[in-house]
């Protein structure tokens, strides 16, 4: 199973529980790295009804970065919490077949 690590940059405050606190109009980005040299697919998801698409979000073509554009995006609501997940899928990983690793970040 590939190890997935996340890095956050931009306008945020890291809380003691590991979540990041932002203002609804803050600009921030999440970058993920996947610990495999095999062919992989990376993607972002959220269980909430939140479209991780333009105009509020931009994802890199490789799927390893997700940028929230802040003001004008209007996707994040003040006082709500969001769980953003980065997953890395490696198909045909030997005897294991397809394996998926993931990492999550809570945004408040």
DSSP file (Angstrom, degrees, kcal/mol; ACC not computed):
  #  RESIDUE AA STRUCTURE BP1 BP2  ACC     N-H-->O    O-->H-N    N-H-->O    O-->H-N    TCO  KAPPA ALPHA  PHI   PSI    X-CA   Y-CA   Z-CA
    1    1 A X              0   0    0      0, 0.0     2,-0.1     0, 0.0   100,-0.1   0.000 360.0 360.0 360.0 126.2    0.0    0.0    0.0
    2    2 A X        -     0   0    0     86,-0.3     2,-0.4     1,-0.1    86,-0.2  -0.417 360.0-124.5 -69.6 142.0    1.5    3.3   -1.0
    3    3 A X        -     0   0    0     32,-0.3    32,-2.6    98,-0.1     2,-0.5  -0.733  24.5-159.6 -84.8 131.8    2.2    5.9    1.8
    4    4 A X  E     -A   34   0A   0     -2,-0.4     2,-0.4    98,-0.3    30,-0.2  -0.959   7.7-172.0-116.4 127.6    0.5    9.2    1.1
    5    5 A X  E     -A   33   0A   0     28,-2.2    28,-2.3    -2,-0.5     2,-0.4  -0.933   8.4-149.5-119.8 144.4    1.7   12.4    2.8
    6    6 A X  E     -A   32   0A   0     -2,-0.4     2,-0.4    26,-0.2    26,-0.2  -0.867   8.5-169.7-113.9 145.4    0.1   15.8    2.7
    7    7 A X  E     -A   31   0A   0     24,-2.3    24,-2.7    -2,-0.4     2,-0.4  -0.990   9.8-154.3-128.3 141.6    1.6   19.3    3.0
    8    8 A X  E     +A   30   0A   0     -2,-0.4     2,-0.3    22,-0.2    22,-0.2  -0.931  15.3 173.7-116.3 138.0   -0.5   22.5    3.4
    9    9 A X  E     +A   29   0A   0     20,-2.2    20,-2.7    -2,-0.4     2,-0.3  -0.972  37.9  44.2-138.4 157.4    0.6   26.0    2.3
   10   10 A X  E    S-A   28   0A   0     -2,-0.3     2,-0.9    18,-0.2    18,-0.2  -0.867 100.0  -8.9 117.2-150.1   -1.1   29.3    2.3
   11   11 A X  S    S+     0   0    0     16,-2.6    12,-0.3    -2,-0.3     2,-0.3  -0.772  88.9 111.6 -95.3  98.5   -3.3   31.2    4.7
   12   12 A X        -     0   0    0     -2,-0.9     2,-0.4    10,-0.1    10,-0.2  -0.975  55.1-132.4-158.0 166.4   -4.2   28.8    7.6
   13   13 A X  E     -D   21   0B   0      8,-2.0     8,-3.0    -2,-0.3     2,-0.5  -0.996  24.0-135.8-126.0 123.7   -3.7   28.1   11.3
   14   14 A X  E     -D   20   0B   0     -2,-0.4     6,-0.2     6,-0.2     2,-0.1  -0.701  23.6-147.8 -81.8 122.9   -2.8   24.5   12.3
   15   15 A X    >   -     0   0    0      4,-2.8     3,-2.2    -2,-0.5    -1,-0.0  -0.430  26.7-103.0 -87.4 164.5   -4.9   23.5   15.4
   16   16 A X  T 3  S+     0   0    0      1,-0.3    -1,-0.1     2,-0.1    -2,-0.0   0.783 120.6  57.2 -58.5 -29.9   -3.8   21.2   18.2
   17   17 A X  T 3  S-     0   0    0      2,-0.1    -1,-0.3     1,-0.1     3,-0.1   0.457 121.0-105.7 -83.4   0.8   -5.9   18.3   16.7
   18   18 A X  S <  S+     0   0    0     -3,-2.2    88,-0.1     1,-0.4    -2,-0.1   0.250  81.5 124.6  96.0 -13.2   -4.1   18.6   13.4
   19   19 A X        -     0   0    0     86,-0.1    -4,-2.8    -5,-0.1     2,-0.4  -0.324  58.8-125.2 -72.8 163.5   -6.9   20.2   11.5
   20   20 A X  E     -De  14 107B   0     86,-2.5    88,-2.9    -6,-0.2     2,-0.5  -0.939  14.8-149.0-112.7 137.4   -6.4   23.5    9.7
   21   21 A X  E     +D   13   0B   0     -8,-3.0    -8,-2.0    -2,-0.4     2,-0.3  -0.887  24.8 168.2-105.3 130.4   -8.5   26.6   10.4
   22   22 A X        -     0   0    0     -2,-0.5     2,-0.3   -10,-0.2   -10,-0.1  -0.878  37.5-112.4-132.0 164.5   -9.1   29.0    7.6
   23   23 A X    >   -     0   0    0    -12,-0.3     3,-2.3    -2,-0.3   -12,-0.1  -0.721  40.5-111.4 -87.5 152.4  -11.2   32.0    6.8
   24   24 A X  T 3  S+     0   0    0     -2,-0.3    52,-0.3     1,-0.3    51,-0.2   0.779 119.5  46.6 -58.7 -26.1  -13.7   31.2    4.0
   25   25 A X  T 3  S+     0   0    0     45,-0.1    46,-1.3    46,-0.1    -1,-0.3   0.284  86.6 122.1-100.5  11.9  -11.8   33.6    1.7
   26   26 A X    <   -     0   0    0     -3,-2.3     2,-0.5    44,-0.2    44,-0.2  -0.376  58.6-133.8 -69.1 150.4   -8.4   32.2    2.5
   27   27 A X        +     0   0    0     42,-0.1   -16,-2.6    43,-0.1     2,-0.3  -0.934  39.4 152.7-104.8 126.6   -6.2   30.9   -0.3
   28   28 A X  E     -AB  10  68A   0     40,-1.3    40,-3.1    -2,-0.5     2,-0.4  -0.976  26.9-150.8-147.8 162.0   -4.5   27.6    0.5
   29   29 A X  E     -AB   9  67A   0    -20,-2.7   -20,-2.2    -2,-0.3     2,-0.4  -0.990   4.4-151.6-136.3 147.7   -3.2   24.5   -1.2
   30   30 A X  E     -AB   8  66A   0     36,-2.8    36,-2.7    -2,-0.4     2,-0.4  -0.964  14.1-169.3-113.7 132.0   -2.8   20.9   -0.3
   31   31 A X  E     -AB   7  65A   0    -24,-2.7   -24,-2.3    -2,-0.4     2,-0.4  -0.984   3.6-162.5-123.6 133.3    0.0   18.9   -1.9
   32   32 A X  E     -A    6   0A   0     32,-3.3     2,-0.4    -2,-0.4   -26,-0.2  -0.869   4.7-159.4-115.7 149.1    0.2   15.1   -1.7
   33   33 A X  E     -A    5   0A   0    -28,-2.3   -28,-2.2    -2,-0.4     2,-0.5  -0.984   7.8-151.1-125.4 141.3    3.1   12.8   -2.3
   34   34 A X  E     -A    4   0A   0     -2,-0.4     2,-2.0   -30,-0.2   -30,-0.2  -0.948  13.9-136.6-116.4 124.6    2.8    9.1   -3.0
   35   35 A X        +     0   0    0    -32,-2.6     2,-0.3    -2,-0.5   -32,-0.3  -0.374  67.8  95.8 -83.4  62.8    5.6    6.7   -2.0
   36   36 A X        -     0   0    0     -2,-2.0    -2,-0.1   -34,-0.1     4,-0.1  -0.998  54.7-159.0-146.7 148.6    5.8    4.6   -5.1
   37   37 A X  S    S+     0   0    0     -2,-0.3     3,-0.1     2,-0.1    -1,-0.1   0.447  71.5  98.2-100.5  -3.5    7.9    4.5   -8.2
   38   38 A X  S    S-     0   0    0      1,-0.2     2,-0.1    52,-0.0    -2,-0.1  -0.295  95.3 -76.3 -75.5 165.6    5.2    2.4  -10.0
   39   39 A X        +     0   0    0     52,-0.1    52,-0.4    -2,-0.0     2,-0.3  -0.444  66.3 176.1 -61.2 134.4    2.6    3.9  -12.3
   40   40 A X        -     0   0    0     50,-0.2     2,-0.4    -2,-0.1    50,-0.2  -0.921  31.4-142.0-142.1 163.1    0.0    5.6  -10.2
   41   41 A X  E     -F   89   0B   0     48,-2.0    48,-3.1    -2,-0.3     2,-0.4  -1.000  18.1-163.8-126.7 129.7   -3.2    7.7  -10.2
   42   42 A X  E     +F   88   0B   0     20,-0.6     2,-0.3    -2,-0.4    46,-0.2  -0.916  15.1 165.5-115.2 143.5   -3.7   10.4   -7.6
   43   43 A X  E     -F   87   0B   0     44,-2.0    44,-2.7    -2,-0.4     2,-0.3  -0.980  27.4-131.4-151.9 159.1   -7.1   12.0   -6.9
   44   44 A X  E     +F   86   0B   0     -2,-0.3     2,-0.3    42,-0.2    42,-0.2  -0.881  28.9 167.1-113.0 146.3   -8.9   14.2   -4.4
   45   45 A X  E     -F   85   0B   0     40,-2.1    40,-3.0    -2,-0.3     2,-0.3  -0.962  17.9-163.3-150.4 167.3  -12.3   13.6   -2.8
   46   46 A X        -     0   0    0     -2,-0.3     4,-0.2    38,-0.2    38,-0.1  -0.973  22.3-139.2-151.2 141.5  -14.6   14.7    0.0
   47   47 A X  S    S+     0   0    0     36,-0.5    37,-0.1    -2,-0.3    -1,-0.1   0.707  82.0  85.9 -76.1 -17.2  -17.7   13.0    1.5
   48   48 A X  S    S-     0   0    0     35,-0.3     2,-2.2     1,-0.1    -2,-0.2  -0.301 100.3 -97.3 -76.6 165.1  -19.5   16.3    1.7
   49   49 A X  S    S+     0   0    0      2,-0.1     2,-0.5    -2,-0.0    -1,-0.1  -0.532  79.4 132.6 -80.2  74.0  -21.5   17.8   -1.1
   50   50 A X        -     0   0    0     -2,-2.2     2,-0.7    -4,-0.2    -4,-0.1  -0.985  53.8-138.9-131.7 118.1  -18.6   19.9   -2.1
   51   51 A X        -     0   0    0     -2,-0.5     2,-1.3     1,-0.1     6,-0.2  -0.687   5.5-155.5 -81.4 117.2  -17.5   20.2   -5.7
   52   52 A X        +     0   0    0     -2,-0.7     2,-0.2    -8,-0.1    -1,-0.1  -0.267  64.0  96.5 -86.1  50.2  -13.7   20.1   -5.9
   53   53 A X    >>  -     0   0    0     -2,-1.3     4,-2.0     1,-0.1     3,-0.6  -0.760  69.1 -30.6-131.7 174.1  -13.8   21.9   -9.2
   54   54 A X  T 34 S+     0   0    0      1,-0.3    -1,-0.1    -2,-0.2     4,-0.1  -0.297 106.4  33.1 -62.1 151.0  -13.6   25.4  -10.6
   55   55 A X  T 34 S+     0   0    0      2,-0.0    -1,-0.3    17,-0.0    14,-0.1  -0.992 133.1  28.1 -88.4 -12.2  -14.2   28.2   -9.9
   56   56 A X  T <4 S+     0   0    0     -3,-0.6    13,-2.9    17,-0.3    14,-0.3   0.877 124.5  34.4 -77.2 -37.0  -13.4   27.5   -6.2
   57   57 A X  E  <  -C   68   0A   0     -4,-2.0     2,-0.4    11,-0.2    11,-0.2  -0.864  57.1-166.5-120.9 151.0  -10.9   24.7   -6.6
   58   58 A X  E     -C   67   0A   0      9,-2.0     9,-3.0    -2,-0.3     2,-0.4  -0.994   9.4-161.6-132.4 129.6   -8.2   23.8   -9.1
   59   59 A X  E     -C   66   0A   0     -2,-0.4     7,-0.2     7,-0.2    -5,-0.1  -0.865  25.6-111.8-107.5 145.1   -6.5   20.4   -9.1
   60   60 A X    >   -     0   0    0      5,-2.4     3,-1.2    -2,-0.4     5,-0.1  -0.350  27.7-113.8 -69.5 156.5   -3.2   19.7  -10.8
   61   61 A X  T 3  S+     0   0    0      1,-0.3    -1,-0.1     2,-0.1    -2,-0.0   0.829 119.4  51.8 -59.8 -32.5   -3.3   17.5  -13.9
   62   62 A X  T 3  S-     0   0    0    -21,-0.1   -20,-0.6     1,-0.0    -1,-0.3   0.624 109.8-125.1 -80.3 -13.3   -1.3   14.9  -12.0
   63   63 A X  S <  S+     0   0    0     -3,-1.2    -2,-0.1     2,-0.2   -22,-0.0   0.535  81.6 111.1  83.1   6.5   -3.8   15.0   -9.1
   64   64 A X  S    S+     0   0    0    -22,-0.1   -32,-3.3     1,-0.1     2,-0.4   0.536  70.8  49.1 -93.5  -5.5   -1.1   15.7   -6.5
   65   65 A X  E     -B   31   0A   0    -34,-0.2    -5,-2.4    -5,-0.1     2,-0.4  -0.993  55.3-171.6-136.6 143.2   -2.2   19.3   -5.7
   66   66 A X  E     -BC  30  59A   0    -36,-2.7   -36,-2.8    -2,-0.4     2,-0.5  -0.993  11.0-164.9-132.3 124.3   -5.5   20.9   -4.8
   67   67 A X  E     -BC  29  58A   0     -9,-3.0    -9,-2.0    -2,-0.4     2,-0.6  -0.936  10.1-154.3-115.6 129.2   -5.7   24.7   -4.6
   68   68 A X  E     -BC  28  57A   0    -40,-3.1   -40,-1.3    -2,-0.5   -11,-0.2  -0.904   9.0-155.2 -98.5 125.7   -8.6   26.6   -3.0
   69   69 A X        -     0   0    0    -13,-2.9     2,-0.2    -2,-0.6   -42,-0.1   0.504  20.5-156.5 -85.4  -4.6   -8.8   30.1   -4.6
   70   70 A X    >>  +     0   0    0    -14,-0.3     3,-2.9   -44,-0.2     4,-0.7  -0.465  61.2  49.1  73.7-131.6  -10.5   31.8   -1.6
   71   71 A X  T 34 S+     0   0    0    -46,-1.3   -46,-0.1     1,-0.3   -47,-0.0  -0.150 120.5  20.5 -52.2 130.8  -12.5   35.0   -2.4
   72   72 A X  T 34 S+     0   0    0      0, 0.0    -1,-0.3     0, 0.0    -2,-0.1   0.124 104.7  87.3  94.7 -20.5  -14.8   34.4   -5.3
   73   73 A X  T <4  -     0   0    0     -3,-2.9   -17,-0.3   -17,-0.1    -2,-0.2   0.909  60.0-179.2 -75.5 -42.4  -14.8   30.7   -4.8
   74   74 A X     <  +     0   0    0     -4,-0.7    -3,-0.1   -50,-0.2   -49,-0.1   0.713  41.5 118.0  51.3  28.3  -17.6   30.7   -2.3
   75   75 A X        +     0   0    0     -5,-0.2     2,-0.4   -51,-0.2    -1,-0.1   0.805  58.8  66.3 -91.5 -31.4  -17.4   26.9   -1.9
   76   76 A X  S    S-     0   0    0    -52,-0.3     2,-0.4    -6,-0.1    -2,-0.1  -0.781  73.5-146.9 -97.4 133.7  -16.5   26.8    1.8
   77   77 A X    >   -     0   0    0     -2,-0.4     3,-1.9     1,-0.1    -2,-0.0  -0.830  25.6-107.0-102.1 132.5  -19.0   28.0    4.4
   78   78 A X  T 3  S+     0   0    0     -2,-0.4     3,-0.1     1,-0.3   -55,-0.1  -0.288 104.3  19.8 -56.0 135.6  -17.8   29.7    7.6
   79   79 A X  T 3  S+     0   0    0     29,-0.5    -1,-0.3     1,-0.3     2,-0.2   0.276 100.0 111.8  88.0 -10.6  -18.3   27.4   10.7
   80   80 A X    <   -     0   0    0     -3,-1.9     2,-0.4    28,-0.0    -1,-0.3  -0.573  58.8-136.8 -92.8 158.9  -18.4   24.2    8.7
   81   81 A X        -     0   0    0     -2,-0.2     2,-0.4    -3,-0.1    27,-0.2  -0.913  16.2-165.0-114.9 145.1  -15.8   21.4    8.6
   82   82 A X  E     - G   0 107B   0     25,-2.8    25,-3.2    -2,-0.4     2,-0.6  -0.984  12.3-148.5-131.7 139.9  -14.6   19.6    5.5
   83   83 A X  E     - G   0 106B   0     -2,-0.4     2,-0.5    23,-0.2   -36,-0.5  -0.943  16.2-169.2-108.5 115.2  -12.7   16.4    5.1
   84   84 A X  E     - G   0 105B   0     21,-2.8    21,-2.5    -2,-0.6     2,-0.4  -0.912   5.2-164.4-107.5 129.5  -10.4   16.4    2.1
   85   85 A X  E     -FG  45 104B   0    -40,-3.0   -40,-2.1    -2,-0.5     2,-0.5  -0.944  10.5-160.6-120.1 131.4   -8.8   13.1    1.1
   86   86 A X  E     -FG  44 103B   0     17,-2.7    17,-2.0    -2,-0.4     2,-0.4  -0.938  17.0-170.1-105.6 129.0   -5.9   12.5   -1.3
   87   87 A X  E     -FG  43 102B   0    -44,-2.7   -44,-2.0    -2,-0.5     2,-0.5  -0.923  13.7-158.5-122.4 148.9   -5.7    8.9   -2.6
   88   88 A X  E     -FG  42 101B   0     13,-2.9    13,-2.3    -2,-0.4     2,-0.5  -0.986  11.4-164.4-126.0 118.4   -3.0    7.2   -4.6
   89   89 A X  E     -FG  41 100B   0    -48,-3.1   -48,-2.0    -2,-0.5     2,-0.5  -0.905   6.3-170.7-109.9 127.9   -4.0    4.1   -6.6
   90   90 A X  E >   - G   0  99B   0      9,-2.8     9,-2.4    -2,-0.5     3,-0.5  -0.967  14.9-152.2-117.1 114.1   -1.4    1.7   -7.9
   91   91 A X  T 3  S+     0   0    0     -2,-0.5     7,-0.2   -52,-0.4     3,-0.1  -0.598  73.1  14.0 -87.3 146.0   -2.9   -0.9  -10.3
   92   92 A X  T 3  S+     0   0    0     -2,-0.2     2,-2.0     1,-0.2    -1,-0.2   0.883  71.8 173.7  63.4  41.2   -1.3   -4.3  -10.8
   93   93 A X    X   -     0   0    0      4,-3.6     3,-1.3    -3,-0.5    -1,-0.2  -0.470  52.4 -91.0 -82.5  70.0    0.9   -4.1   -7.7
   94   94 A X  G >  S-     0   0    0     -2,-2.0     3,-1.3     1,-0.3    -1,-0.1  -0.311  96.2 -12.4  63.2-139.2    2.1   -7.7   -7.8
   95   95 A X  G 3  S+     0   0    0      1,-0.3    -1,-0.3    -3,-0.1     3,-0.1   0.742 132.4  66.1 -66.6 -24.0    0.1  -10.3   -5.9
   96   96 A X  G <  S-     0   0    0     -3,-1.3     2,-0.3     1,-0.3    -1,-0.3   0.662  88.0-157.7 -74.1 -15.4   -1.8   -7.6   -4.1
   97   97 A X    <   +     0   0    0     -3,-1.3    -4,-3.6    -4,-0.1     2,-0.4  -0.587  62.0   5.5  73.3-132.7   -3.5   -6.4   -7.4
   98   98 A X  S    S-     0   0    0     -2,-0.3     2,-0.4    -6,-0.2    -7,-0.2  -0.738  74.4-172.1 -88.2 130.0   -4.7   -2.8   -7.1
   99   99 A X  E     - G   0  90B   0     -9,-2.4    -9,-2.8    -2,-0.4     2,-0.4  -0.930   7.2-159.9-123.8 148.8   -3.7   -1.0   -3.9
  100  100 A X  E     - G   0  89B   0     -2,-0.4     2,-0.3   -11,-0.2   -11,-0.2  -0.992   5.3-173.2-130.9 129.9   -4.8    2.4   -2.6
  101  101 A X  E     - G   0  88B   0    -13,-2.3   -13,-2.9    -2,-0.4     2,-0.3  -0.879  14.1-178.5-113.0 152.8   -3.2    4.6    0.0
  102  102 A X  E     - G   0  87B   0     -2,-0.3   -98,-0.3   -15,-0.2     2,-0.3  -0.982  18.8-162.1-149.6 161.3   -4.8    7.7    1.3
  103  103 A X  E     - G   0  86B   0    -17,-2.0   -17,-2.7    -2,-0.3     2,-0.3  -0.985  15.7-149.6-141.3 148.1   -4.3   10.7    3.6
  104  104 A X  E     - G   0  85B   0     -2,-0.3     2,-0.4   -19,-0.2   -19,-0.2  -0.895   8.4-167.5-124.2 149.5   -6.9   13.1    5.0
  105  105 A X  E     - G   0  84B   0    -21,-2.5   -21,-2.8    -2,-0.3     2,-0.5  -0.993  14.5-145.0-134.6 128.0   -7.0   16.7    6.1
  106  106 A X  E     - G   0  83B   0     -2,-0.4   -86,-2.5   -23,-0.2     2,-0.5  -0.801  13.8-163.2 -91.4 130.3   -9.8   18.4    8.0
  107  107 A X  E      eG  20  82B   0    -25,-3.2   -25,-2.8    -2,-0.5   -86,-0.2  -0.969 360.0 360.0-116.0 125.0  -10.4   22.0    7.1
  108  108 A X              0   0    0    -88,-2.9   -29,-0.5    -2,-0.5   -87,-0.2   0.339 360.0 360.0-112.5 360.0  -12.5   24.1    9.5
